[in-house]
Amino acid sequence: MSGRARVMWDEAVTGYDFGPDHPMDPVRLALTRRLVAAFGLDRQAEVVAAKAAGESTLRLVHRQDYIDAVKAASADPAAADPSYGLGTLDDPAFAGMHEVSALIAGQSVGAAEAVWRGEALHAVNFAGGLHHAMPAGASGFCVYNDAALAIARLLELGAERIAYVDVDVHHGDGVQATFWEDPRVLTISLHEHPRTLFPGTGWPEETGADRAEGSAVNVALPAGTGDAGWLRAFHAVVPELIAGFGPQVLVTQHGADTHFEDPLAHLAVSLDAQRAVQSACHDLAHEHAEGRWVALGGGGYAVVDVVPRSWTHLVGIAAGSPVAPESVIPPEWRQEVFARTRQLAPARMTDGRWPVEWADWEAGYDPADRLDQAVLAARRAAFPLRGLLA
């Protein structure tokens, strides 16, 4: 197997553009790609553009009538059918929607294929992670569910155990729904509590269908959770589940919207904690999946201050050249940020919280603490179904 990492990138993915007033500004993708280059990470990893996902691939997850509806909206945005979630405030229709959505999906599918076939050990598609799209509808800024499509392609290629870990601030509902009845896929989502954030799902009691009980795990975190709590929850749930499941491939989604600057959610996580979880996912892939790791982007709406730095850290970790948190950001990138956005760019690759400290679950828990209550709820709901002690 090649030790070389791949970064999946086609400049055309920046055409995934819902319009000037929409929070999912594609400048976040362009600026991430430029920051990756500014640190020379595109020389440490192989940059590859995969072809767009064709209809037969899209049908691994999505219904034909939905694909047809996306194509129709792509050709004539005014004719978008809202019964498929298209032409809504969250998912406005735009010309070329099908083509660019299929291109993003193709990058994640290509990443999965490269890792499974041994062409790369790790593969990153930071344009992906569009985890809300359902088999029959768009949702939450997501048209085609590239994460689910990557997993479905791995299953088609012969994988028998795939673990999916989603640390976006929003519940990974579309991926969970796609594999709700499939015991070959373990989905784990850490997210803000559904009482306070879209999509209103991801309760601890959601553990999978009868024939796949325990294949879905949800950690619903209280609003305001910061670095120490977020890392404590991750380490109290994810490693034990991954070790018990023994995946052949680890697929992870790294939405940057857990950050305290994100305008659409209510967690208080720093860039430094996000980097720590990215590194932990890398280590879990090596400990339990022979290093096979597909890493995706996701949400993130602080498009200058947070997203490019977070996903550049992800690329660096995958490429075996992690960027030190104290690193000064190259001035040419900061100049480009100002030229594109008229915003001042951050100066370093840290929020000043590195190294992040957190209390290990094995040292004990406080049943009156809201964060510990969230962890306990997840463990008690799912761990016994997987033969683990809650």
C-alpha positions in Angstrom: 0.0 0.0 0.0 1.2 3.5 -0.8 2.0 5.6 2.2 1.1 8.7 0.1 -1.9 10.7 1.1 -4.3 12.1 -1.5 -6.1 15.4 -1.5 -9.1 15.3 -3.8 -9.5 18.7 -5.5 -11.1 20.1 -8.6 -11.4 23.9 -8.7 -14.9 23.5 -10.2 -16.2 22.4 -6.7 -16.2 26.1 -5.8 -19.2 26.3 -8.1 -21.3 24.8 -5.3 -22.8 28.2 -4.7 -26.2 28.9 -3.3 -25.9 32.6 -3.8 -24.3 35.7 -2.2 -26.6 35.8 0.9 -26.2 32.1 1.8 -23.9 31.2 4.7 -22.2 28.3 2.8 -19.9 30.6 0.8 -17.6 28.6 -1.5 -14.8 31.0 -0.8 -14.1 28.7 2.2 -13.1 26.0 -0.2 -10.9 28.2 -2.3 -9.1 29.7 0.7 -8.5 26.3 2.2 -6.9 25.1 -1.1 -4.7 28.2 -1.1 -3.7 27.8 2.5 -2.8 24.1 1.9 -0.5 25.3 -0.9 0.9 28.2 1.2 2.2 25.6 3.6 3.5 23.3 0.9 1.2 20.5 1.8 0.2 19.9 -1.8 3.8 18.8 -2.3 3.5 16.3 0.6 0.2 14.8 -0.6 -0.9 13.9 -4.1 -3.6 16.3 -5.4 -6.0 14.4 -7.6 -9.3 15.4 -9.3 -11.8 12.5 -9.6 -14.6 12.4 -12.1 -18.1 13.4 -11.1 -20.3 10.6 -9.7 -22.4 9.1 -12.4 -26.1 8.2 -12.0 -25.3 4.5 -11.2 -23.1 5.7 -8.4 -25.6 8.3 -7.1 -28.2 5.5 -7.1 -26.2 3.7 -4.5 -27.8 6.1 -2.0 -30.3 8.4 -3.8 -33.6 7.5 -5.5 -33.9 8.0 -9.2 -36.8 10.4 -8.9 -34.8 12.6 -6.7 -31.8 12.6 -9.0 -34.2 13.5 -11.8 -35.5 16.4 -9.7 -32.0 17.7 -9.0 -31.2 17.6 -12.8 -34.5 19.4 -13.6 -33.7 22.1 -11.0 -30.1 22.3 -12.3 -31.4 23.0 -15.8 -34.2 25.4 -14.8 -33.8 26.7 -11.2 -37.2 28.4 -11.3 -38.8 24.9 -11.8 -37.2 23.4 -8.6 -39.6 21.1 -6.7 -39.7 22.0 -3.0 -41.1 18.6 -2.2 -37.6 17.3 -2.8 -36.1 20.0 -0.6 -35.0 22.0 -3.7 -35.6 25.7 -4.2 -35.9 26.3 -0.4 -34.1 28.9 1.8 -31.6 26.2 2.9 -31.1 24.7 -0.5 -31.8 27.3 -3.2 -31.7 25.9 -6.8 -29.0 27.2 -9.0 -27.9 26.5 -12.6 -25.4 23.6 -12.7 -26.5 22.3 -9.2 -26.5 18.7 -10.3 -23.2 18.8 -12.1 -21.2 20.4 -9.2 -23.0 18.3 -6.5 -22.1 15.1 -8.5 -18.5 16.4 -8.8 -18.2 16.9 -5.0 -19.7 13.4 -4.5 -17.2 12.0 -7.1 -14.3 13.4 -5.0 -15.4 11.5 -1.9 -16.1 8.3 -3.9 -12.7 8.6 -5.5 -11.1 9.1 -2.1 -12.8 5.9 -0.9 -11.7 3.9 -3.9 -8.1 5.0 -3.6 -7.9 4.0 0.0 -9.7 0.7 -0.5 -7.5 -0.2 -3.5 -4.3 0.7 -1.7 -3.5 3.6 -4.0 -3.3 5.9 -1.0 -3.3 5.3 2.7 -5.3 8.5 3.6 -7.5 10.6 1.4 -9.1 14.0 2.1 -12.0 15.7 0.4 -12.6 18.9 2.4 -15.2 20.0 -0.1 -17.3 17.0 1.0 -19.0 15.9 4.2 -22.5 17.0 3.0 -24.1 14.7 5.5 -27.7 16.0 5.6 -28.8 15.0 2.1 -31.3 12.2 2.3 -32.0 9.4 -0.3 -35.0 11.3 -1.6 -34.3 14.9 -0.7 -31.9 17.8 -0.2 -31.5 19.2 3.3 -29.3 21.5 5.3 -27.2 22.9 2.4 -26.6 19.4 1.1 -27.8 18.1 -2.3 -26.0 14.7 -2.7 -24.7 12.9 0.4 -21.1 12.3 -0.6 -20.2 10.8 2.8 -22.9 8.1 2.4 -21.9 7.6 -1.2 -18.3 7.0 -0.3 -19.4 4.4 2.3 -21.8 2.7 -0.1 -19.1 2.5 -2.7 -16.8 0.8 -0.2 -19.5 -1.7 0.5 -19.9 -2.3 -3.2 -16.1 -2.9 -3.4 -16.3 -5.6 -0.7 -15.8 -3.8 2.6 -17.6 -5.5 5.4 -17.1 -3.1 8.3 -16.9 0.6 7.9 -16.9 3.1 10.8 -18.2 6.6 10.2 -17.3 9.3 12.8 -19.0 12.7 12.4 -17.9 15.6 14.6 -19.8 18.4 12.8 -21.9 20.5 15.2 -25.0 19.2 13.4 -26.2 15.6 13.6 -25.1 13.4 10.7 -28.7 12.5 10.0 -28.4 11.6 6.3 -25.6 9.1 6.8 -27.4 7.6 9.8 -30.6 7.3 7.8 -28.9 5.7 4.8 -27.3 2.9 6.9 -30.0 2.6 9.6 -30.6 -1.0 8.7 -27.1 -2.0 7.8 -25.0 -3.6 10.6 -21.9 -3.3 8.4 -21.7 0.4 9.0 -21.2 1.9 12.4 -22.2 5.6 12.5 -21.1 7.8 15.5 -22.1 11.4 15.7 -21.1 14.0 18.2 -23.2 17.1 17.8 -25.1 19.9 19.6 -28.2 18.7 21.3 -31.2 18.3 19.0 -33.3 20.5 21.3 -31.2 23.5 20.3 -30.0 22.9 16.8 -31.0 21.7 13.3 -31.9 19.0 12.3 -33.5 18.1 15.6 -32.3 14.5 15.4 -29.5 12.6 17.0 -30.9 11.6 20.3 -29.0 8.9 22.2 -32.0 6.5 21.8 -31.4 6.5 18.1 -29.4 3.3 17.9 -30.3 1.6 14.6 -33.0 -0.7 13.2 -33.9 -4.0 14.9 -31.5 -6.0 12.6 -28.8 -3.4 13.2 -29.2 -2.3 16.8 -26.2 -0.5 18.1 -25.0 0.5 14.6 -25.9 4.2 15.3 -24.4 6.0 18.2 -25.3 9.6 19.1 -23.7 12.0 21.6 -26.0 15.0 22.0 -23.9 17.7 23.6 -25.3 20.6 25.6 -25.0 24.1 24.0 -21.9 25.9 25.2 -19.7 22.8 25.4 -16.1 23.9 25.0 -12.8 22.2 24.4 -12.4 20.1 27.5 -15.9 18.8 27.4 -15.9 18.1 23.6 -12.6 16.2 23.8 -13.8 14.3 27.0 -17.0 13.2 25.2 -15.1 12.1 22.0 -12.6 10.0 24.0 -15.2 8.6 26.3 -17.2 7.2 23.4 -15.4 6.9 20.1 -12.2 4.9 20.7 -13.9 2.1 22.6 -16.5 1.7 19.9 -14.0 1.7 17.1 -11.8 -0.8 18.9 -14.8 -3.1 19.5 -16.0 -2.8 15.9 -12.7 -3.3 14.1 -13.4 -1.4 10.9 -11.6 -2.0 7.7 -11.9 1.7 6.8 -12.5 4.8 8.9 -14.5 7.6 7.3 -14.6 10.8 9.3 -16.5 14.1 8.8 -14.8 17.2 10.2 -17.3 20.1 10.0 -15.6 23.1 11.5 -18.9 24.6 12.8 -18.3 23.5 16.4 -16.0 26.5 16.6 -16.9 29.3 19.1 -16.9 31.8 16.2 -19.4 29.9 14.0 -22.5 32.0 13.5 -25.0 29.1 13.1 -24.5 27.0 16.2 -23.8 27.2 19.9 -20.7 25.1 20.9 -17.5 26.8 22.0 -14.8 24.6 20.6 -11.4 26.0 19.4 -9.3 25.3 16.4 -6.8 23.6 18.7 -9.4 21.1 19.9 -10.5 20.5 16.3 -6.9 19.7 15.4 -6.7 17.3 18.4 -9.7 15.4 17.2 -8.4 15.2 13.7 -5.2 13.8 15.0 -7.1 11.3 17.2 -9.0 10.1 14.1 -5.8 9.6 12.3 -4.5 7.5 15.1 -7.6 5.4 15.4 -7.4 4.6 11.7 -3.8 3.3 12.2 -4.7 1.4 15.4 -7.8 -0.3 14.0 -8.2 0.0 10.2 -4.6 -0.6 9.0 -4.4 3.2 8.4 -7.2 3.3 5.9 -8.7 6.8 6.4 -11.1 8.9 4.3 -11.5 12.4 5.8 -14.2 14.8 4.7 -15.0 18.4 5.4 -18.6 19.5 6.3 -20.1 22.6 7.8 -18.3 25.7 8.9 -19.5 29.2 8.3 -16.7 31.3 9.8 -15.3 31.1 6.3 -12.1 33.2 6.8 -11.1 32.8 10.4 -11.8 29.2 11.0 -12.6 26.9 8.1 -9.4 27.2 6.0 -7.2 26.8 9.1 -9.1 23.8 10.4 -9.1 21.9 7.2 -5.4 22.8 6.4 -4.6 21.1 9.8 -6.6 18.1 8.6 -4.7 17.9 5.3 -1.4 18.3 7.1 -2.2 15.4 9.5 -3.3 13.2 6.7 -0.2 14.0 4.7 2.1 13.1 7.5 3.3 16.8 7.8 1.1 18.2 10.6 1.2 22.0 10.8 2.4 23.2 14.2 -0.3 25.2 16.0 2.1 28.1 16.6 3.0 28.3 12.9 2.7 31.8 11.4 0.4 31.9 8.4 2.2 32.9 5.2 1.7 36.6 4.3 0.7 35.8 0.7 -2.4 33.9 2.0 -3.4 36.7 4.3 -3.1 39.1 1.4 -5.3 36.9 -0.8 -7.9 36.8 2.0 -8.1 40.5 2.1 -8.2 40.8 -1.7 -11.1 38.3 -1.9 -13.1 39.2 1.2 -11.9 42.6 2.6 -11.5 40.8 5.9 -8.3 40.6 8.0 -7.0 37.0 8.1 -5.8 35.3 11.3 -2.0 35.4 11.9 -1.3 31.9 13.3 -2.6 28.4 13.0 -3.9 28.4 16.6 -6.5 30.0 18.8 -3.9 30.0 21.6 -5.3 27.0 23.4 -2.7 24.4 22.4 -2.1 21.9 24.0 -5.8 21.3 24.9 -6.4 19.5 28.2 -9.3 17.3 29.1 -10.2 14.9 31.9 -10.3 11.2 31.0 -13.6 9.4 31.5 -11.8 6.5 33.2 -10.9 8.8 36.1 -14.6 9.1 37.0 -17.6 11.1 36.1 -20.1 13.5 37.8 -23.7 12.4 37.3 -24.9 16.0 37.9 -22.7 17.5 35.2 -24.6 18.2 31.9 -21.7 17.1 29.7 -21.2 13.9 31.7 -25.0 13.3 31.5 -24.7 13.5 27.7 -21.9 11.0 27.6 -23.7 8.6 30.0 -26.8 8.7 27.9 -24.9 7.8 24.7 -23.0 5.0 26.4 -26.1 3.5 28.2 -28.1 3.6 25.0 -25.5 2.0 22.6 -22.7 0.3 24.4 -24.6 -2.7 25.7 -26.0 -3.3 22.2 -22.3 -3.6 21.1 -21.3 -5.9 24.0 -19.6 -3.1 25.9 -20.0 -2.0 29.4 -21.8 1.3 29.7 
